[in-house]
Amino acid sequence: MRRDFTWTFTVANVKVPILGADFLAHYALAVHMNPRTLSDTTTNLRVTIRLSTTSEPEVLPHTPHPRRLAPHKLAYAKEQFDKMLSDGIIRPSDSPYASLHLVPKPGGEEFRICVDYRKLNASTVPDRYPTFSKPTSPFVEELRHKMARLKYATPRQQPVNCTSLNTCEIANLRNDAVLRRTDKHLTIKRANSTDTIAIDRTKPAFLEKRQYDANPALRPPNAIPAHPSDAAPQTSNDTPATPVRQTRSALFLLTTVSQQTKTVTTSTVFICLLQLKMSTTSYISNIIRKKRDGEELTKEEIEIFVKDVSSKKYVTESQIGAMLMAIYLNDVNVAETTHLTNAMVCSGTKLEWDQMYSGTLVDKHSTGGVGDKISLVLTPALAACGMKIPMMSGRSLEHTGGTLNKLESIPGFNTDPMKIDCQKMLKDVGCFIISQSNNLAPADKIIYKVRDQTNTVSNLGLITGSIISKKAVEGINGLILDVKFGKAAFMDTEDKAKKLAKLMVKTSQGLGIKTKALLTKMDNPLGMMASNGILEIIESIQCLKGQGPKDIMEIVTHLGGHLLLMMGKVGNLEEGLQKIENATKDGSALDRFQQMIVGQNVDPAIAEKLCKGQDTWEIFREANRTAKHITEFYSKQDGFVKSIDALNCAKIMGELGAFNVQIPEDYGIGMQFCVSVGDSVTTGQCWLKVHHNDNDPKLVQYKQRIEDCLDFSTQPLLKEEIQYVKCEIN
């Protein structure tokens, strides 16, 4: 070739030395594997490769020039480095032939690090790319098929760029074995010639010619700039940036992200290129196919699907709908439900609290019912018992009222977490009740919307994922579930409720949250008032004064007592029940409720009058939040109240506008019951007062439907017929 090529290599004890890509790029050499020759691209001459080596023991392995990181990057890198040391992914080594990842020590000593890529792969979840741990992966087979038909490819048909890297400082990279030993050759097009290079299945790499530096006109449109300064700046989020030049054939363990081009600087470019060439949509389609065919999804597949859902870029809404329908038809097991829930939790941020609260952070969730005001009573009662309740609640759904809607009927009450000092509230009051912010479990919001559109809301796995993910992001240690069953519950039978309760308990426990569920009946309205506004607030305050109806107080004390026992705050259930009951009778729970609403923007004078005044209705009358009309309904016979149809009562309230507040007076719409199940009634006795704003003060069109809601018995009811708490699920 009429000239010599001098380069210093440090060669390990291997059968076949590997030429460095820097050497080849420096001299503009091209490698031909068959026949085994080198081409000088400046002279177009070719010779057989011959290596002459000399031993120089004093020559140390190559040490990259250290580059100082920005302080925040350095802190993050140290944190990642220490974690990988503790996980066994990297370990100190005395070998001069360890991985290129090294950390210089003060004083000139070298601290070399060996990488166990098996542990790295096991602990690193890929971002956009599927894993190749299963030899039979359809993705791998498709990749092999494409490579078998590939004639040539430019080194950069697609830039290695990922939108999720825009906020990333450090990237942990996988070392995936993709190709069989026989898949050794690939032809790469380079300017005016083509070269065949070898691909080692564990070290994919490609060559780059230095001549592009001297003559930019020869550089292919997608070629890599020779230096980072040559890289074109990214003009927008939609325009992919050109990656920084890559020449190393070794894998980097920790890789910083170029702030100029927002790209990973790593030598696993070739494998990433092939992965990016594959359609992400096709991989999502394969996940959907698995669930459609009744197969179990892996944790990784579920995480990739949920992450792509929350990114809103790599999966279509039709694919989300298809996946939800596949889950609806074939169901998901406990493991899949747990993975789905955890993935939705990880799709956003998670609330964090002071470590001093550990063991006291708890919450409660109800599956919904008519007149269900349990959260309004239980939350301040638990706070009075020393617990911390960072409750994120919801709004009305179908025929059930929403805790947030009811609280917002109090003049000034604010549920926006961005306008409330939650840390201060938890410290000073011990509780708050807020709405869900956009950065908490965002994937759940997207999935829930499509569930509603595709009529897949009732699937137990999807219900569980939605409920538990919203509770898990609160950062709680314990959770008590009120799973209702009956005519007015979403679970109409006890068996369905048990199945849901068990799934929710196991899923929540799988996320490290102590969890228990109670099954409660929901055939009749809870308490003596049902609404989506002021009526249930008024009754809740009566309960906090120790004057609540029996059914409400029984459920409140049992949920609270079981929760205190589960968290180790009492020695037995009876002690827990008594502690909750005492909090409602001695005024401490009412004080917490008053402090809570003041902390959530209610005027202190209004809060004082509402909680401690003689007339609780006065505040709502002054704020024009009471209904315009009250229509009474009377019993047509003597007997005992066998049941009150809660579902039809709720439907009528909905038709009257209770769940669609348009004017302040709509907060006053609801039903005030004058009797409860088991009570004796006489002919002509008022059993119901309907608060409404209907143009017909007498509600003529609703009269028969309302009267049909009351069912009589000629005999007194047995005690077990009016039992409210059915059983517990651990």
C-alpha positions in Angstrom: 0.0 0.0 0.0 3.2 2.1 -0.4 3.0 3.4 3.2 3.2 2.2 6.8 0.5 2.7 9.4 1.8 3.1 12.9 -0.6 2.9 15.8 -0.2 2.0 19.4 -2.5 -0.8 20.6 -2.9 -2.5 23.9 -3.8 -6.0 23.0 -5.4 -8.4 25.5 -4.8 -12.1 25.6 -7.3 -12.9 22.9 -7.2 -15.2 19.9 -8.0 -12.5 17.3 -7.0 -8.8 18.0 -9.6 -6.2 17.1 -8.5 -3.1 15.2 -9.6 0.1 16.8 -12.1 2.3 15.0 -10.0 5.3 15.8 -7.1 3.8 13.9 -9.2 3.0 10.9 -10.8 6.4 10.8 -7.4 8.2 11.2 -5.9 6.5 8.1 -9.2 6.3 6.2 -9.0 2.6 5.9 -11.9 0.2 5.0 -12.0 -3.4 6.2 -13.0 -6.2 3.9 -13.9 -9.4 5.6 -14.0 -11.6 2.6 -11.3 -11.6 1.4 -9.6 -10.4 4.6 -8.0 -7.2 3.3 -7.6 -3.5 4.1 -8.4 -0.8 1.5 -6.7 2.6 1.5 -9.6 4.8 0.4 -7.2 7.6 -0.6 -5.3 5.4 -3.1 -7.9 2.7 -3.8 -5.2 0.1 -3.2 -5.9 -3.1 -1.3 -3.6 -5.5 0.6 -4.0 -8.5 2.9 -4.0 -7.6 6.5 -0.8 -8.3 8.4 -0.1 -7.3 11.9 3.3 -7.0 13.5 3.3 -6.6 17.2 5.9 -5.6 19.8 5.7 -6.1 23.5 5.9 -2.9 25.6 5.0 -3.8 29.2 5.4 -0.3 30.3 2.6 0.9 28.1 -0.6 1.3 30.1 -4.1 0.7 28.8 -5.7 3.7 27.1 -7.1 6.2 29.6 -9.6 8.7 28.2 -9.0 12.3 29.1 -11.3 13.1 32.0 -13.9 15.7 31.5 -15.4 17.7 34.3 -19.1 17.3 34.7 -21.5 20.1 35.8 -22.2 19.8 39.6 -25.7 18.5 39.2 -24.6 16.0 36.7 -21.7 14.9 38.8 -24.0 14.4 41.8 -26.4 12.3 39.7 -23.6 10.3 38.2 -22.2 9.5 41.7 -25.6 8.4 42.9 -26.0 6.1 39.9 -22.4 4.8 40.3 -22.8 4.0 44.0 -26.1 2.2 43.2 -24.5 0.0 40.5 -21.7 -0.8 42.8 -24.1 -2.0 45.5 -26.1 -3.9 43.0 -23.1 -5.7 41.7 -23.4 -4.4 38.2 -19.9 -2.9 38.4 -17.0 -4.0 40.6 -13.4 -2.8 41.2 -10.7 -4.7 39.2 -6.9 -4.8 39.1 -7.0 -6.0 35.5 -5.4 -3.6 32.9 -7.9 -5.0 30.5 -11.1 -4.1 32.3 -14.0 -2.2 30.7 -13.2 1.3 29.5 -15.4 2.8 32.3 -12.9 4.1 34.8 -12.7 6.7 37.6 -9.3 8.2 38.3 -8.3 8.5 41.9 -6.4 11.4 43.4 -2.7 11.0 43.2 -2.6 9.5 39.7 -3.8 6.0 40.7 -6.3 4.3 38.4 -9.5 2.8 39.7 -10.8 0.5 36.9 -14.2 -0.9 36.8 -15.4 -4.2 35.4 -19.0 -4.4 34.1 -21.2 -7.4 34.6 -23.5 -6.9 31.6 -25.9 -9.6 32.7 -26.7 -7.8 35.9 -26.8 -4.5 34.0 -29.3 -5.9 31.5 -31.4 -7.4 34.3 -31.7 -4.1 36.1 -32.0 -1.7 33.2 -35.4 -1.2 31.6 -35.1 0.0 28.0 -36.8 3.2 27.0 -38.2 2.7 23.5 -36.5 -0.6 22.7 -37.7 -4.1 23.4 -35.4 -6.5 25.1 -34.0 -9.6 23.3 -33.7 -11.9 26.3 -36.0 -14.4 24.7 -34.4 -16.1 21.6 -37.9 -16.6 20.1 -38.8 -13.0 20.3 -40.8 -12.0 17.2 -38.9 -8.7 17.2 -35.6 -10.5 16.9 -37.0 -12.8 14.2 -38.2 -9.8 12.3 -34.8 -8.1 12.7 -33.0 -11.1 11.3 -35.4 -11.3 8.4 -34.8 -7.7 7.6 -31.0 -8.1 7.8 -31.1 -11.2 5.6 -32.7 -9.1 2.8 -30.7 -5.9 3.4 -28.3 -5.1 0.6 -26.7 -2.0 2.1 -27.5 0.7 4.6 -26.0 4.1 5.3 -24.4 4.4 8.8 -27.1 6.8 9.8 -30.4 6.1 8.1 -32.0 7.4 11.2 -30.4 9.4 14.0 -30.2 7.9 17.4 -32.4 10.3 19.1 -35.2 9.9 21.7 -37.5 12.6 22.9 -37.4 11.3 26.4 -33.7 12.2 26.5 -34.5 15.9 26.6 -34.7 15.8 30.4 -32.2 13.0 30.9 -28.7 13.5 32.3 -27.5 10.0 32.5 -28.4 6.9 30.4 -27.9 3.3 31.5 -27.3 1.2 28.4 -28.1 -2.4 27.7 -25.8 -4.8 25.9 -28.3 -7.0 24.0 -27.2 -10.0 22.0 -29.3 -9.7 18.9 -27.8 -11.7 16.0 -26.8 -15.3 15.6 -23.2 -16.2 15.1 -24.0 -16.8 11.4 -25.3 -13.3 11.0 -21.8 -11.9 10.6 -21.8 -9.6 7.6 -23.5 -6.4 6.6 -22.7 -4.2 3.6 -22.5 -0.5 4.4 -22.7 2.2 1.7 -20.0 4.8 2.1 -20.0 7.7 -0.3 -18.7 6.2 -3.7 -18.0 2.7 -2.4 -19.5 -0.2 -0.4 -17.7 -2.0 2.4 -18.6 -5.3 4.2 -17.9 -5.3 7.9 -18.2 -8.0 10.6 -20.8 -7.7 13.3 -20.0 -9.4 16.6 -23.4 -10.1 18.2 -22.3 -8.7 21.5 -20.3 -5.7 20.2 -22.1 -4.1 17.3 -20.2 -1.2 15.7 -19.6 0.4 12.3 -16.7 2.3 10.7 -16.4 5.9 9.8 -14.1 7.4 7.3 -11.9 10.4 8.2 -11.8 11.6 4.6 -15.2 13.2 5.2 -13.4 15.7 7.4 -11.2 16.8 4.6 -13.9 16.8 1.9 -17.4 17.4 3.4 -18.9 17.1 0.0 -18.3 13.3 0.1 -20.2 12.9 3.4 -23.6 11.2 2.9 -26.6 13.2 4.0 -27.1 11.3 7.2 -23.4 10.8 8.1 -22.2 11.8 11.5 -20.3 15.0 12.1 -16.7 14.6 12.8 -16.8 16.6 16.0 -19.6 17.6 18.4 -19.1 21.2 17.3 -20.2 20.2 13.8 -23.5 18.9 14.9 -26.5 20.9 13.8 -28.5 22.3 16.7 -31.9 20.9 17.3 -34.5 23.4 16.0 -37.6 21.9 17.5 -38.9 18.9 19.4 -40.2 17.5 16.2 -36.9 17.8 14.3 -34.4 15.1 15.3 -30.9 16.3 16.1 -27.9 14.9 14.4 -25.9 12.6 16.8 -22.4 13.3 17.9 -19.6 11.3 16.2 -19.1 7.7 17.5 -15.9 5.7 17.0 -15.4 3.6 20.1 -16.3 -0.1 19.8 -16.5 -0.7 23.5 -19.7 -0.2 25.5 -19.9 2.7 28.0 -21.7 2.1 31.3 -22.6 5.6 32.2 -23.2 8.0 29.3 -23.8 11.7 29.5 -26.3 13.4 27.1 -25.1 16.2 24.8 -26.9 19.3 25.8 -26.4 20.6 22.3 -27.9 17.7 20.4 -29.8 15.9 23.1 -28.4 12.5 22.0 -26.8 9.6 23.8 -23.1 9.4 23.2 -22.4 5.7 23.1 -20.9 3.1 20.8 -24.0 0.9 20.7 -25.1 3.0 17.8 -25.4 0.2 15.3 -27.8 -1.9 17.4 -29.8 1.2 18.3 -30.0 2.1 14.6 -31.4 -1.3 13.8 -33.9 -1.0 16.6 -35.0 2.4 15.5 -35.4 1.1 12.0 -37.9 -1.3 13.3 -41.4 0.1 13.8 -42.2 0.8 17.5 -45.8 0.4 16.4 -45.2 -3.2 15.4 -43.8 -4.0 18.8 -46.8 -2.5 20.5 -49.0 -4.5 18.1 -47.2 -7.7 19.2 -48.0 -6.9 22.8 -51.7 -6.4 21.9 -51.6 -9.7 20.0 -50.3 -11.6 23.0 -53.1 -10.3 25.2 -55.7 -10.9 22.5 -54.6 -14.5 22.3 -54.9 -14.9 26.1 -51.1 -14.9 26.8 -49.7 -13.4 30.0 -47.8 -10.1 29.5 -44.4 -9.6 31.1 -43.6 -6.7 33.4 -41.4 -5.2 30.7 -44.0 -5.4 28.0 -46.6 -3.7 30.3 -44.1 -1.0 31.3 -43.3 -0.2 27.6 -47.0 0.0 26.7 -47.9 2.3 29.6 -44.8 4.5 29.0 -45.7 4.8 25.4 -49.3 5.7 26.4 -48.2 8.5 28.7 -45.7 9.8 26.1 -48.6 10.2 23.6 -46.2 9.6 20.7 -45.4 6.0 20.2 -48.9 4.4 20.5 -52.2 5.4 18.9 -55.5 5.8 20.7 -56.9 2.9 18.6 -54.1 0.7 19.9 -54.9 1.7 23.5 -58.5 0.8 22.8 -57.5 -2.6 21.3 -55.3 -3.4 24.3 -58.1 -2.5 26.7 -60.6 -4.7 24.8 -58.1 -7.5 24.8 -57.7 -7.2 28.6 -61.5 -6.9 29.0 -62.0 -10.2 27.1 -59.1 -12.2 28.5 -58.6 -10.5 31.8 -55.3 -9.9 33.7 -53.9 -11.9 36.6 -52.6 -10.5 39.9 -49.0 -10.1 38.6 -50.1 -8.3 35.4 -52.4 -6.1 37.4 -49.6 -5.2 39.8 -47.2 -4.4 36.9 -49.9 -2.3 35.2 -50.6 -0.4 38.4 -46.9 0.2 39.1 -46.3 1.4 35.6 -49.1 3.9 35.9 -47.6 5.1 39.2 -44.2 5.5 37.5 -45.7 7.4 34.6 -45.6 10.6 36.7 -44.4 11.9 39.9 -45.0 10.6 43.4 -45.8 12.6 46.5 -43.0 12.6 49.1 -43.2 13.3 52.8 -40.9 13.7 55.8 -39.5 10.4 57.1 -40.9 11.3 60.5 -44.4 10.4 59.2 -43.4 6.9 58.2 -45.9 4.4 59.5 -48.7 7.0 59.9 -49.4 7.9 56.2 -52.7 6.2 55.4 -55.7 6.7 53.2 -59.1 5.2 52.5 -61.0 4.5 49.3 -64.6 3.6 48.6 -65.9 2.1 45.4 -68.8 4.5 45.6 -72.4 4.5 46.7 -75.5 6.7 47.4 -75.1 9.0 50.4 -71.5 7.8 50.8 -70.0 10.5 53.0 -67.6 8.2 54.8 -64.4 10.1 53.7 -65.7 13.4 55.1 -66.0 11.8 58.6 -63.2 9.3 58.6 -60.4 11.5 57.4 -60.6 14.1 60.2 -61.3 11.3 62.8 -58.1 9.5 61.7 -56.1 12.7 61.9 -57.4 13.2 65.4 -56.0 9.8 66.2 -52.5 10.8 65.1 -52.5 9.5 61.5 -51.5 11.5 58.4 -54.0 11.4 55.5 -52.9 12.9 52.2 -56.2 12.1 50.4 -56.6 12.5 46.7 -60.3 12.1 45.9 -62.6 12.1 42.9 -65.8 13.7 41.6 -69.2 12.3 40.9 -69.4 9.2 38.7 -72.6 8.0 37.1 -75.2 7.7 40.0 -72.7 8.3 42.9 -71.7 11.6 44.3 -68.1 12.9 44.5 -66.3 13.8 47.7 -64.7 16.8 45.9 -68.1 18.1 44.7 -69.6 17.9 48.2 -66.6 19.8 49.7 -66.8 22.5 47.0 -70.3 23.3 48.1 -68.7 24.9 51.1 -68.1 28.6 50.1 -64.4 29.1 49.3 -63.2 25.5 49.6 -60.4 24.8 47.1 -59.3 21.3 46.0 -56.5 22.4 43.6 -53.2 20.9 45.0 -51.2 23.7 43.3 -53.0 26.3 45.5 -52.6 24.4 48.8 -49.6 24.0 51.0 -49.9 20.2 51.4 -46.7 19.8 53.4 -47.9 22.4 55.9 -51.4 20.9 56.0 -50.1 17.5 56.8 -47.8 18.8 59.5 -50.3 21.1 61.2 -53.7 19.5 60.5 -52.8 15.9 59.7 -55.0 15.7 56.6 -56.2 17.3 53.4 -58.5 16.3 50.5 -57.4 17.4 47.1 -58.0 16.6 43.4 -55.6 14.7 41.2 -52.9 16.9 39.6 -51.8 16.4 36.0 -48.4 15.0 36.9 -49.7 12.3 39.2 -50.4 9.0 37.3 -51.0 10.7 34.0 -51.2 7.4 32.2 -54.3 6.5 34.2 -56.1 9.6 32.9 -55.5 8.6 29.3 -56.4 5.0 29.8 -59.5 5.9 31.8 -60.8 8.1 29.0 -60.4 5.3 26.5 -62.0 2.8 28.9 -65.0 5.0 29.0 -65.1 5.3 25.2 -64.6 1.5 24.6 -67.1 0.4 27.4 -64.3 -1.5 29.2 -64.7 0.3 32.5 -66.0 -2.7 34.4 -63.0 -4.9 34.0 -61.7 -5.7 37.5 -58.0 -5.5 36.6 -58.5 -2.0 35.0 -60.6 -0.8 37.9 -57.9 -2.0 40.3 -55.1 -0.4 38.3 -56.9 3.0 38.2 -57.8 3.0 41.9 -54.6 1.7 43.4 -52.3 3.8 41.2 -54.0 7.0 42.4 -53.5 5.9 46.0 -49.9 4.7 45.5 -48.7 8.0 44.2 -49.8 9.6 47.5 -46.8 8.0 49.2 -48.9 6.2 51.8 -47.9 3.3 54.1 -51.4 1.9 54.7 -54.8 1.7 52.8 -58.3 0.7 53.9 -60.7 -0.2 51.2 -64.5 0.1 51.4 -65.8 -2.2 48.7 -69.5 -1.9 48.3 -72.0 -4.4 46.8 -75.7 -4.3 46.2 -78.3 -2.7 43.9 -76.7 0.7 44.0 -73.1 -0.4 43.9 -70.9 -0.9 40.9 -70.5 -4.5 42.1 -74.0 -5.8 42.3 -73.2 -9.2 44.0 -71.1 -10.1 47.1 -69.1 -12.5 45.0 -68.1 -9.9 42.5 -67.2 -7.5 45.3 -65.0 -10.1 47.0 -63.2 -10.8 43.8 -62.5 -7.1 43.3 -61.5 -6.6 46.9 -59.0 -9.5 46.8 -57.4 -8.2 43.6 -57.1 -4.7 45.0 -55.6 -5.9 48.3 -53.1 -8.1 46.6 -52.1 -5.5 44.1 -51.7 -2.8 46.7 -49.7 -5.1 48.9 -47.6 -5.9 45.9 -46.6 -2.3 45.8 -45.5 -2.3 49.4 -48.7 -0.8 51.0 -50.3 -2.4 53.9 -53.9 -3.0 52.8 -57.2 -4.4 54.0 -60.7 -4.3 52.5 -64.2 -4.3 54.1 -67.2 -5.4 52.2 -70.2 -3.1 52.9 -73.8 -3.3 51.6 -75.1 -0.7 49.2 -78.8 -1.4 48.7 -80.1 1.5 50.7 -78.9 5.1 50.9 -76.2 5.6 53.6 -77.3 8.0 56.3 -80.4 10.2 56.3 -79.2 12.5 53.5 -78.0 11.9 49.9 -76.7 14.6 47.6 -73.7 15.9 45.7 -73.5 19.0 47.9 -74.6 20.6 51.1 -76.9 17.9 52.4 -74.1 15.5 52.9 -71.8 18.2 54.3 -74.5 19.0 56.9 -74.9 15.3 57.9 -71.1 14.8 58.0 -70.8 17.6 60.6 -73.6 16.0 62.6 -71.5 12.7 62.5 -68.4 14.7 63.7 -70.4 15.9 66.6 -71.2 12.3 67.6 -74.8 12.6 66.4 -74.6 10.6 63.1 -76.9 7.8 62.0 -76.1 4.3 62.9 -75.1 3.0 59.5 -72.6 5.8 58.8 -71.0 5.6 62.3 -70.8 1.8 62.1 -68.9 1.9 58.8 -66.7 4.8 59.9 -65.6 3.2 63.1 -65.0 -0.2 61.5 -62.9 1.2 58.6 -60.9 3.4 61.1 -60.6 0.7 63.7 -59.3 -1.9 61.2 -56.8 0.7 59.8 -55.4 1.6 63.2 -55.0 -2.1 64.0 -53.3 -2.8 60.7 -50.8 0.0 61.3 -50.1 -1.2 64.8 -51.5 1.9 66.6 -53.9 -0.2 68.8 -53.7 -3.6 70.4 -57.0 -5.0 69.2 -60.0 -4.1 67.0 -62.2 -3.1 69.9 -59.6 -0.5 71.0 -59.5 0.8 67.4 -63.3 1.1 67.1 -63.4 2.9 70.5 -60.7 5.3 69.5 -62.5 6.4 66.3 -65.8 6.7 68.2 -64.2 8.9 70.9 -62.7 11.2 68.2 -66.2 11.9 66.9 -67.7 12.4 70.3 -65.1 14.5 72.1 -64.9 17.2 69.3 -61.3 16.4 68.2 -62.4 15.1 64.8 -64.6 18.1 64.2 -61.7 20.4 65.1 -59.6 18.7 62.5 -62.3 19.1 59.9 -62.6 22.8 60.7 -58.8 23.3 60.5 -58.8 21.3 57.2 -61.4 23.5 55.4 -59.7 26.7 56.7 -56.4 25.4 55.3 -58.1 24.8 52.0 -59.2 28.4 51.6 -62.5 28.6 53.6 -62.9 31.8 55.5 -62.2 31.1 59.2 -65.5 32.8 60.2 -67.5 30.7 57.8 -65.7 27.5 59.1 -66.4 28.5 62.7 -70.1 29.1 62.0 -70.4 25.9 60.0 -68.8 23.6 62.5 -69.7 25.3 65.8 -72.8 27.4 65.0 -76.3 26.5 66.2 -77.7 26.5 62.6 -75.6 24.6 60.1 -77.9 25.6 57.3 -77.3 29.3 57.8 -74.0 29.4 55.9 -75.5 27.8 52.9 -78.6 30.0 52.9 -76.4 33.1 53.0 -74.4 31.8 50.0 -77.6 30.9 48.0 -76.6 27.2 48.0 -79.9 25.8 49.2 -82.5 24.5 46.8 -85.5 26.6 45.8 -88.1 23.9 46.7 -88.6 21.2 49.2 -91.3 18.6 48.3 -92.4 16.1 51.0 -93.6 12.5 50.4 -95.8 10.6 52.8 -96.3 6.9 53.6 -99.4 5.3 52.2 -99.6 2.4 54.7 -98.5 1.2 58.1 -95.5 -1.2 58.5 -91.8 -1.4 58.7 -89.3 0.0 56.2 -87.9 -3.0 54.4 -85.7 -1.1 51.9 -85.3 2.3 50.1 -84.2 1.9 46.5 -80.9 3.8 46.5 -80.2 3.4 42.8 -83.5 4.9 41.7 -83.2 7.6 44.2 -79.8 8.5 42.8 -81.1 8.4 39.2 -83.9 10.8 40.1 -81.5 13.2 41.8 -79.4 13.1 38.7 -82.4 14.0 36.5 -83.0 16.9 38.9 -79.5 18.2 38.3 -77.6 17.1 41.4 -74.6 15.8 39.4 -74.4 18.7 37.0 -74.1 21.9 39.0 -75.0 25.0 36.9 -76.0 27.5 39.5 -75.1 27.8 43.3 -78.6 26.5 44.2 -77.8 23.2 42.5 -75.5 22.3 45.4 -78.7 22.0 47.5 -80.3 19.3 45.3 -80.8 16.0 47.2 -82.9 13.8 49.3 -83.5 14.0 53.0 -84.8 10.8 54.4 -87.0 10.9 57.5 -86.9 7.1 58.1 -84.3 4.4 57.7 -84.4 0.7 57.1 -86.0 -1.1 60.0 -88.0 1.9 61.2 -91.8 1.6 61.8 -94.0 4.0 59.8 -97.7 4.9 59.8 -100.0 6.1 57.1 -99.5 9.8 56.3 -96.1 10.0 57.9 -93.5 12.0 56.0 -90.7 9.6 54.9 -88.8 11.8 52.4 -88.1 15.5 51.6 -86.8 16.2 48.1 -84.7 19.4 47.8 -84.8 20.5 44.1 -84.9 23.4 41.7 -87.5 21.9 39.3 -90.1 24.2 37.8 -92.8 21.9 39.2 -92.7 22.4 43.0 -94.8 19.2 43.5 -92.6 17.0 41.2 -95.7 15.5 39.6 -93.8 13.7 36.9 -91.5 12.0 39.6 -94.2 11.3 42.1 -94.9 7.6 41.3 -91.2 6.8 40.8 -90.3 8.3 44.1 -93.1 6.5 46.0 -92.0 3.2 44.4 -88.6 3.6 46.1 -90.0 2.8 49.5 -90.7 -0.9 50.2 -92.6 -2.1 53.3 -92.6 -5.1 55.5 -95.4 -6.1 57.8 -92.9 -7.7 60.2 -90.0 -6.1 62.0 -86.6 -6.8 60.3 -84.1 -9.2 61.8 -80.8 -7.8 63.0 -78.8 -9.4 60.3 -81.1 -7.8 57.6 -79.8 -4.4 58.6 -76.1 -5.3 59.0 -73.9 -2.8 57.2 -70.4 -4.2 57.4 -70.4 -7.7 55.9 -66.9 -9.1 56.0 -63.2 -8.2 55.8 -60.6 -9.2 53.2 -56.9 -9.3 54.2 
